[in-house]
Amino acid sequence: MAESMKAVVITEFGGPEVLRVQTVERPRPGSKEILVRVSSSGLNRADLIQRMGNYPAPPESPQDIPGLEYSGVVEEVGPNVTLWKVGDRVMGILGGGGYAEFVVVHERTAVKIPAGVETVEAGAIPEVFMTAFDALFRQMNLSEGESVLIHAVGSGVGTAAVQLTQSAGVRAIGTSRTPQKVDRALELGLDVGILGDDNWPERVLEASGGEGVDVILDLVGGAYLEGNLKVMASEGRHVVVGVPSGARGQIDLRLLMKKRALIKGTVLRARPLEEKISLAREFEHRVCPLFAARKVRPVVDSTYRPEAVSEAHTAMAENRNFGKLLLTWE
Amino acid sequence: MAESMKAVVITEFGGPEVLRVQTVERPRPGSKEILVRVSSSGLNRADLIQRMGNYPAPPESPQDIPGLEYSGVVEEVGPNVTLWKVGDRVMGILGGGGYAEFVVVHERTAVKIPAGVETVEAGAIPEVFMTAFDALFRQMNLSEGESVLIHAVGSGVGTAAVQLTQSAGVRAIGTSRTPQKVDRALELGLDVGILGDDNWPERVLEASGGEGVDVILDLVGGAYLEGNLKVMASEGRHVVVGVPSGARGQIDLRLLMKKRALIKGTVLRARPLEEKISLAREFEHRVCPLFAARKVRPVVDSTYRPEAVSEAHTAMAENRNFGKLLLTWE
């Protein structure tokens, strides 16, 4: 007989009120898979879009339970598991189903929670730190001595990117439309904070000595597209991670040619298993030691009980958070 | 006393009529430089833009003599030249000054004209073959078994790209707004030819089995921008080499993210010397043997005497050519 668990379910597409905690079937680990008792589930903007019916989960993930990441403790190991044993502390990204008491994942997509990081707060790590690490360092080859512009610097990915770039010897300029978020990002190690008003491109150019920035981490989208191309240095690289301001924008291809610049879109969710594994293994090897050494840390804005998930979604939609919002199951 | 030579001079910015053959000072080779007696000077669309005053030459190049490439014979070697001797047949790209009887270049930017290629027709090689080779294979990492979409397939870069991709085991789909150019590109080895009317995106998707193309070589620009993103495969790469249809266009960043696609601009002219050298050396090593083996060949539409340069510019502006237009000095 199948065991059950609590999970947050999208009962129909719509506003935050459609989310309900329900009792559902507990998933079971297959070969090479582990069952994790979830400590916390990070919220992501993509969850809001999925809830509204505009971002279906990949076919192999639960369709009606949102949640792209988890932290927790291994509860059970499936056949042929070699990396983990019951009781190990793990975290990772998911195609969906993260808002639940239990998740099942391929053992090689799970990452060991670094020493010194609590299991609950580790739920704030996977999506934002993996996204920032993958986009900036694996895809854009951001290197020591270069400069980066981080938009929406108070977001989850923004706060992760500030810390990762600081520890990599990269000069980070960040924007936010909220002055208090700019200030808090400066405390996290941001080199130059800029208010995201109409004059941000001029200020970024000033802050980069007129030369422009080498890499842009874009969590804003269409509204900033023209400005982004203006502030890119020669051979600049612009990576688009989120488009809350809108997806569409104008681009000047002649300027793109002149600068020999590139714009690339990225997303973690839709990647095939082997790429998620590759990212997880490299992340554990290269980024987790920074947590253990206290050079970077998860930034948690607030935690919510699962019953208050609608409230958490509203807070994210209103952009009130600095860093991550978590659902806690313990 | 300085020696003189004939050159095509931009007497003022304007239409084709502002170009005049005049007698100017012959350049002299410095250390590591060679003086080349030009056999032919390829025309490029950029020359038309420069003539109109919208594309100034880099500071180290002649400002009033257009011309981005040459073929010819080494006339004199400067001090410390080790690669070439008088009489060697060479070709290469230039920052400007190519419409002249003589050019001076750094010896390491010159490429040996392959056996079996006549010196005059070699003037049709450097810009278009180096641009296509660099954009597709060095920047976009186009690989055997992948597919490519080549817009303006009858242009100089287009005809070079068709041949290079064929010899690399890449499936090439090409568009042109002129049915005759589509036919001629098919004769050159293009796998699928498509008329560049409003339905080209649907036809490209059909021709790629619904999956889209891996790489787009774009010689059209703004007008095709939205269609290009639609026909790109997952992780597709779009490289922008020219924008005769206009520089501006709309882009859907959410689709860019979903496809994890990239758009990159490129231009040869503005690159620093070391990059031009690196490209020339790799081109000689990897591409020139294909000419010697008759697997690829320069495509010359017409040759013009320097006195008829205005006529040649008009032909290019009207897009009448299939392949390259050359000025011949012999």
Chai-1 contact restraints between the chains, C-beta under 6 A:
chainA,res_idxA,chainB,res_idxB,connection_type,confidence,min_distance_angstrom,max_distance_angstrom,comment,restraint_id
A,G221,B,L253,contact,1.0,0.0,6.0,A-B,restraint_1
A,V240,B,L253,contact,1.0,0.0,6.0,A-B,restraint_2
A,V240,B,M257,contact,1.0,0.0,6.0,A-B,restraint_3
A,V243,B,L253,contact,1.0,0.0,6.0,A-B,restraint_4
A,V243,B,R254,contact,1.0,0.0,6.0,A-B,restraint_5
A,A247,B,D252,contact,1.0,0.0,6.0,A-B,restraint_6
A,A247,B,L253,contact,1.0,0.0,6.0,A-B,restraint_7
A,A247,B,R254,contact,1.0,0.0,6.0,A-B,restraint_8
A,R248,B,D252,contact,1.0,0.0,6.0,A-B,restraint_9
A,I251,B,I251,contact,1.0,0.0,6.0,A-B,restraint_10
A,D252,B,A247,contact,1.0,0.0,6.0,A-B,restraint_11
A,D252,B,R248,contact,1.0,0.0,6.0,A-B,restraint_12
A,L253,B,G221,contact,1.0,0.0,6.0,A-B,restraint_13
A,L253,B,V240,contact,1.0,0.0,6.0,A-B,restraint_14
A,L253,B,V243,contact,1.0,0.0,6.0,A-B,restraint_15
A,L253,B,A247,contact,1.0,0.0,6.0,A-B,restraint_16
A,R254,B,V243,contact,1.0,0.0,6.0,A-B,restraint_17
A,R254,B,A247,contact,1.0,0.0,6.0,A-B,restraint_18
A,L256,B,G265,contact,1.0,0.0,6.0,A-B,restraint_19
A,M257,B,V240,contact,1.0,0.0,6.0,A-B,restraint_20
A,M257,B,G265,contact,1.0,0.0,6.0,A-B,restraint_21
A,M257,B,V267,contact,1.0,0.0,6.0,A-B,restraint_22
A,R260,B,G265,contact,1.0,0.0,6.0,A-B,restraint_23
A,R260,B,T266,contact,1.0,0.0,6.0,A-B,restraint_24
A,A261,B,G265,contact,1.0,0.0,6.0,A-B,restraint_25
A,L262,B,L262,contact,1.0,0.0,6.0,A-B,restraint_26
A,L262,B,K264,contact,1.0,0.0,6.0,A-B,restraint_27
A,I263,B,I263,contact,1.0,0.0,6.0,A-B,restraint_28
A,K264,B,L262,contact,1.0,0.0,6.0,A-B,restraint_29
A,G265,B,L256,contact,1.0,0.0,6.0,A-B,restraint_30
A,G265,B,M257,contact,1.0,0.0,6.0,A-B,restraint_31
A,G265,B,R260,contact,1.0,0.0,6.0,A-B,restraint_32
A,G265,B,A261,contact,1.0,0.0,6.0,A-B,restraint_33
A,T266,B,R260,contact,1.0,0.0,6.0,A-B,restraint_34
A,V267,B,M257,contact,1.0,0.0,6.0,A-B,restraint_35
